[in-house]
Amino acid sequence: MITKDCKIFVAVPALKEQENLPGFIECLQSQTYKNFKLVICVNQPDDWWEKEDKKDVCVDNSNSIDYLSTLRYPQVQIIDKSSRGLGWKDKKSGVGWARKTIMDEIANQARDNDLIVSLDADTSFNPGYFASLVENLTKKNTYVAISVPYFHKLTGDEVKDRAILRYEIYLRYFAINLWRINSPYCFTAIGSAIALPVKSYNAIGGMTPHQSGEDFYFLQKLRKYGEILHWNEEKVYPEARYSDRVGFGTGPAMIRGSKGDWSSYPVYPYRFFDEVGETYHKFPLLFEKDIPTSMDSFIEERFGENIWQPLRENYKSVDRFVWACHSKLDGFRVIQYLKWRNKENRNSDEEHLIRWFEKFYQKEMQRMNEDIHKLSFSVSSIIELDGIRNLLVYIEEVYQKGEM
């Protein structure tokens, strides 16, 4: 249980962040809640020192360590995984290993009722951010983590803004549909938008490192342990920037999207989410016997067996069986199903978004000044795309606050 005097441990992986660190430190220094410590892992593969095209990253990381070493406030612990001989070796590399290394170190020195706040060096936040997290979790102490609301500020660069708005529309559309079908996994996984008690971290056995998507798998692991809180009065503001440091996520999406490739981030037809929801609704009935579900062909292809009978044998009550079904067909399997179904899709992303609004959110559409039926992700103005993004923010916040 988080207490109002808990210590906050700020967990930050850093790779080529020299330019962003002063602004990040300024955000830390402005916090009204002062009982915190920054644990930052400056990291890269060790063999980058021998690669000419990576020398600029190595130098940037070295400068970052020099800068952090001069700081007297806030309290800073540097984990050096970038100097010669100290960088990642073999397959142990990437932001997933950095976050795990940091959080494992925090767990070794913190109390169960202290708080881990996961952030990135390119993320900004208001002076009341830390205080809002502590206040929130002291009031709602049954939750195992917070998936913090986020918002990408626009940059003034049209290509960059068009890309981040398209990506954020994808993220929020995806999350809202999971809310709509009552999925347990209705979170948006952003590494700079997670906070959790140290107790929760220890309870799930820590973070499992991944080259990409470590934030998604981490939140999914936490959700299987307990309830995740989705609302906080203060947001975080990740930077919209191009980055190829991970295989997928904001940076790669913006790189591909700026070239017109959104194939990895489609606006799925809403009926695909409905099919998942229909399967969810049959979980209690499946406790009694096998019945057809919308996901049967996918399940057979992925698992190669009847998954329901083994679950019945291992979980003897309806409630435990239903949760076992959600654990089996978890957030990762839902994503797999949507991609599997989408192979047959021939309509445009714009068509899917328009039909979705018409089906479920006609009343909310009245908040927009623009005609959404003219939407084109490649042609519509930044103002129009931002209007759609902001409408999705409004709809998602209603769900997050529990008002729908």
C-alpha positions in Angstrom: 0.0 0.0 0.0 1.3 3.4 -1.0 1.5 6.0 1.8 1.7 9.7 1.5 5.3 9.8 2.6 6.5 7.1 0.2 9.7 7.6 -1.8 9.4 7.8 -5.5 12.0 6.0 -7.7 12.1 7.5 -11.2 13.1 4.8 -13.7 14.6 6.2 -16.9 16.4 4.3 -19.7 18.6 6.7 -21.8 20.1 6.2 -25.2 21.3 9.3 -27.1 19.4 11.6 -24.8 22.0 14.4 -24.2 19.7 16.9 -25.8 16.7 16.0 -23.8 18.2 15.5 -20.4 18.3 19.2 -19.2 14.6 19.6 -19.9 13.8 16.4 -18.2 15.8 17.3 -15.1 14.0 20.7 -15.1 10.7 18.8 -14.9 12.0 16.8 -12.0 13.3 19.9 -10.2 9.9 21.5 -10.5 8.0 18.7 -8.8 6.0 19.7 -5.7 6.6 16.2 -4.3 10.2 16.2 -3.3 10.8 12.7 -1.9 12.2 11.1 -5.0 15.3 9.6 -6.6 16.3 9.3 -10.2 17.7 6.0 -11.3 18.9 6.3 -14.9 20.5 3.6 -17.1 22.6 5.1 -19.9 22.9 2.2 -22.3 24.0 0.7 -25.6 25.5 -2.5 -27.0 29.2 -2.6 -26.2 30.3 -3.3 -29.7 28.9 0.0 -30.9 32.2 1.5 -29.9 33.7 -0.4 -32.9 31.0 0.7 -35.4 31.6 3.9 -37.2 27.9 4.6 -37.8 27.2 4.3 -34.0 30.1 6.5 -32.7 27.7 9.5 -32.4 25.5 7.5 -30.0 28.5 6.4 -28.0 29.7 10.0 -27.7 26.3 11.3 -26.8 25.9 8.7 -24.1 29.3 9.5 -22.7 28.3 13.2 -22.6 25.0 12.3 -20.9 26.9 10.5 -18.1 29.2 13.5 -17.7 26.2 15.8 -17.4 24.4 13.6 -15.0 27.5 13.2 -12.9 27.6 17.0 -12.3 24.1 17.1 -10.9 23.6 17.8 -7.2 19.8 17.9 -7.4 17.8 15.8 -7.7 19.3 12.7 -6.1 20.7 10.7 -9.0 22.0 7.1 -9.4 23.6 6.4 -12.8 23.7 2.8 -14.1 26.5 2.9 -16.7 25.7 0.4 -19.5 27.4 2.4 -22.2 31.1 3.1 -21.4 33.7 0.9 -23.1 33.5 -2.6 -21.6 30.3 -1.9 -19.7 27.7 -1.9 -22.5 25.3 -4.7 -23.4 26.8 -7.9 -24.6 25.3 -10.8 -26.7 21.5 -10.6 -26.8 21.1 -8.6 -23.6 20.4 -5.2 -25.1 17.6 -2.7 -25.7 15.2 -0.7 -23.7 13.6 -3.8 -22.2 16.8 -4.8 -20.6 17.5 -1.2 -19.5 14.1 -0.9 -17.8 14.5 -4.3 -16.1 18.0 -3.4 -14.9 16.7 -0.1 -13.4 13.6 -1.6 -11.8 15.5 -4.6 -10.4 18.0 -2.1 -8.8 15.1 -0.1 -7.4 13.5 -3.2 -5.9 16.8 -4.0 -4.2 16.9 -0.7 -2.3 13.2 0.4 -1.9 10.4 -0.6 0.4 7.3 -2.4 -0.7 5.2 0.8 -0.3 7.5 3.0 -2.3 6.6 3.9 -5.9 8.3 3.2 -9.2 7.5 5.9 -11.8 8.6 4.8 -15.3 9.5 7.7 -17.6 11.6 8.5 -20.7 14.0 11.4 -21.0 12.0 12.9 -23.9 8.9 13.1 -21.8 7.6 16.2 -20.0 5.2 16.5 -17.1 3.7 19.1 -14.9 5.0 20.1 -11.4 2.1 18.2 -9.7 2.7 14.9 -11.5 4.4 13.0 -8.7 2.0 14.3 -6.1 -1.0 13.3 -8.2 0.3 9.7 -8.5 0.8 9.4 -4.7 -2.6 11.0 -4.0 -4.2 8.6 -6.5 -2.7 5.4 -5.2 -3.2 6.2 -1.5 -6.9 6.6 -2.2 -7.2 3.6 -4.5 -4.7 1.2 -2.9 -6.2 -2.0 -4.3 -4.8 -1.2 -7.7 -1.4 -2.8 -8.7 -0.4 -0.1 -11.2 -1.5 3.0 -13.0 -1.5 3.2 -16.8 -1.1 7.0 -16.9 -3.0 9.1 -19.5 -0.7 10.5 -22.2 -0.8 13.3 -24.8 1.6 14.0 -27.6 2.1 17.7 -28.1 2.4 18.9 -31.7 5.7 20.2 -33.0 4.8 22.6 -35.8 6.5 20.3 -38.3 3.6 19.1 -40.6 5.1 15.8 -41.6 6.0 14.9 -38.0 2.6 16.1 -36.6 0.7 14.2 -39.3 2.5 11.1 -38.3 2.1 11.4 -34.6 -1.6 12.2 -34.9 -2.2 9.2 -37.2 -0.4 7.0 -34.7 -2.2 8.4 -31.7 -5.6 8.0 -33.4 -4.6 4.3 -33.9 -3.7 3.9 -30.3 -6.8 5.5 -28.9 -9.1 3.8 -31.4 -7.6 0.5 -30.3 -7.9 1.2 -26.6 -11.5 2.5 -26.8 -12.6 -0.6 -28.6 -11.1 -2.8 -25.9 -13.0 -0.7 -23.3 -16.2 -1.1 -25.4 -16.0 -4.9 -25.3 -15.0 -5.0 -21.6 -11.5 -6.4 -22.2 -9.3 -6.6 -19.1 -6.4 -5.4 -21.3 -7.8 -1.9 -22.2 -4.6 0.0 -21.6 -2.2 1.8 -23.9 1.3 0.6 -23.2 3.7 3.5 -23.2 6.9 3.1 -21.2 6.9 6.7 -20.0 3.3 6.4 -18.7 3.4 3.7 -16.0 3.6 3.9 -12.2 3.5 1.0 -9.7 4.2 0.2 -6.1 7.5 -1.7 -5.5 5.3 -4.4 -4.0 3.6 -5.1 -7.3 6.9 -5.3 -9.1 8.1 -7.9 -6.6 4.8 -9.8 -6.7 5.0 -10.5 -10.5 8.7 -11.5 -10.4 9.9 -8.3 -12.0 10.0 -7.3 -15.7 10.6 -9.8 -18.4 12.9 -8.1 -20.9 11.9 -7.8 -24.6 13.7 -6.1 -27.5 10.5 -4.1 -28.2 7.1 -3.8 -26.5 8.5 -4.4 -23.0 5.9 -1.9 -21.7 3.0 -3.9 -23.2 4.2 -7.2 -21.8 4.9 -5.6 -18.5 1.4 -4.1 -18.2 -0.1 -7.4 -19.3 1.8 -9.2 -16.6 0.6 -6.7 -14.0 -3.0 -7.0 -15.2 -2.9 -10.7 -14.8 -1.9 -10.1 -11.2 -4.5 -7.5 -10.4 -6.5 -4.4 -11.4 -4.8 -1.5 -13.2 -5.9 2.1 -12.7 -6.5 4.0 -15.9 -7.1 7.5 -14.7 -4.8 10.1 -13.2 -5.4 13.9 -12.9 -2.0 14.6 -14.4 -0.9 13.4 -17.8 2.5 12.8 -19.3 3.6 14.3 -22.6 5.9 12.1 -24.6 7.8 13.7 -27.4 6.8 13.0 -31.0 10.1 12.0 -32.6 11.5 9.6 -35.1 13.5 6.7 -33.6 14.6 3.3 -34.9 16.0 2.1 -31.5 13.2 -0.4 -31.1 11.3 -2.6 -33.6 7.9 -1.1 -33.0 6.3 1.8 -31.0 6.1 5.5 -31.5 9.5 6.1 -33.1 9.3 3.4 -35.7 5.6 4.2 -36.4 6.5 7.8 -37.2 9.4 6.8 -39.5 7.2 4.4 -41.5 4.2 6.6 -41.3 6.0 9.7 -42.6 6.7 7.5 -45.7 3.1 6.5 -46.0 3.4 3.0 -44.5 0.8 2.4 -41.8 0.4 -1.3 -42.5 1.6 -2.2 -39.0 -0.9 0.2 -37.3 -4.3 -0.3 -39.1 -7.6 1.0 -38.0 -9.2 -2.4 -37.7 -12.9 -2.9 -38.6 -15.0 -2.6 -35.4 -16.6 -5.9 -36.0 -13.3 -7.7 -35.4 -13.3 -6.3 -31.8 -17.0 -7.3 -31.6 -16.0 -10.9 -32.4 -13.5 -10.9 -29.5 -16.3 -9.4 -27.3 -18.7 -12.1 -28.3 -16.2 -14.8 -27.4 -15.7 -13.1 -24.0 -19.4 -13.3 -23.4 -19.4 -17.0 -24.0 -16.7 -17.8 -21.4 -19.2 -18.6 -18.6 -21.1 -20.9 -21.0 -17.9 -22.6 -22.0 -17.4 -23.6 -18.4 -20.2 -26.1 -18.9 -19.5 -27.4 -22.4 -17.9 -26.6 -25.8 -19.9 -24.2 -27.9 -19.0 -22.3 -31.1 -17.2 -19.0 -30.8 -16.2 -16.3 -33.3 -12.5 -17.1 -32.6 -12.6 -20.9 -33.1 -10.6 -21.0 -36.3 -7.9 -18.7 -34.9 -7.7 -20.7 -31.7 -7.4 -23.9 -33.6 -4.6 -22.5 -35.8 -2.7 -20.9 -32.9 -3.0 -23.6 -30.2 -3.7 -26.7 -32.3 -6.0 -28.1 -29.5 -9.2 -27.6 -27.6 -8.2 -25.0 -25.0 -11.4 -25.1 -23.0 -11.3 -28.6 -21.7 -7.9 -28.2 -20.0 -9.0 -25.0 -18.4 -12.2 -26.7 -17.1 -10.1 -29.4 -15.5 -7.7 -26.9 -13.8 -10.3 -24.2 -12.7 -13.2 -25.6 -10.8 -15.4 -22.4 -10.4 -16.9 -20.3 -13.1 -15.1 -17.1 -12.0 -11.7 -18.7 -12.0 -12.4 -20.4 -15.3 -13.5 -17.1 -16.9 -10.3 -15.4 -15.7 -8.2 -18.3 -17.0 -9.9 -17.8 -20.4 -8.9 -14.1 -20.3 -5.4 -15.1 -19.3 -5.2 -17.6 -22.2 -6.7 -15.2 -24.8 -4.8 -12.2 -23.3 -4.0 -8.9 -24.9 -1.2 -10.3 -27.0 -3.6 -13.0 -28.4 -6.2 -10.3 -29.1 -3.7 -8.4 -31.2 -2.8 -11.6 -33.0 -6.4 -12.2 -33.7 -7.0 -8.8 -35.1 -4.0 -9.0 -37.4 -5.1 -12.5 -38.5 -8.6 -11.3 -39.3 -7.3 -8.2 -41.0 -5.6 -10.2 -43.8 -9.0 -10.4 -45.5 -9.7 -6.7 -45.2 -9.9 -4.5 -48.3 -11.4 -1.2 -47.0 -9.4 1.9 -46.0 -8.6 3.0 -42.5 -10.6 6.1 -43.0 -13.7 4.1 -43.9 -13.3 1.9 -40.8 -13.0 5.0 -38.5 -16.0 6.7 -40.1 -18.2 3.7 -39.8 -17.2 3.2 -36.2 -18.1 6.7 -35.2 -21.4 6.4 -37.0 -22.2 3.1 -35.2 -21.2 4.0 -31.6 -20.4 7.7 -31.2 -22.8 9.8 -33.3 -23.5 12.0 -30.3 -19.8 12.6 -29.6 -19.3 13.5 -33.3 -21.3 16.6 -32.7 -18.4 18.0 -30.7 -16.4 18.3 -33.9 -16.4 21.3 -36.2 -15.2 19.3 -39.3 -17.1 16.8 -41.4 -15.5 13.5 -40.5 -16.9 11.9 -43.7 -14.2 13.9 -45.7 -11.4 12.4 -43.6 -8.2 11.5 -45.4 -5.1 10.8 -43.2 -2.8 11.9 -46.0 -4.8 15.1 -47.1 -6.9 16.3 -44.2 -5.3 19.3 -42.4 -3.4 19.0 -39.1 -6.3 20.9 -37.5 -8.8 18.4 -38.7 -6.6 15.4 -37.6 -6.0 17.0 -34.2 -9.8 17.5 -33.8 -10.3 13.7 -34.3 -7.5 13.0 -31.9 -9.0 15.3 -29.3 -12.4 13.7 -29.7 -10.9 10.3 -29.1 -9.1 11.7 -26.0 -12.6 12.8 -24.7 -14.2 9.4 -25.4 -11.3 7.5 -23.8 -11.3 9.7 -20.7 -15.0 9.0 -20.2 -14.1 5.3 -20.1 -11.0 5.9 -17.9 -13.1 7.8 -15.3 -15.7 5.1 -15.3 -18.4 7.3 -16.7 -19.6 4.9 -19.5 
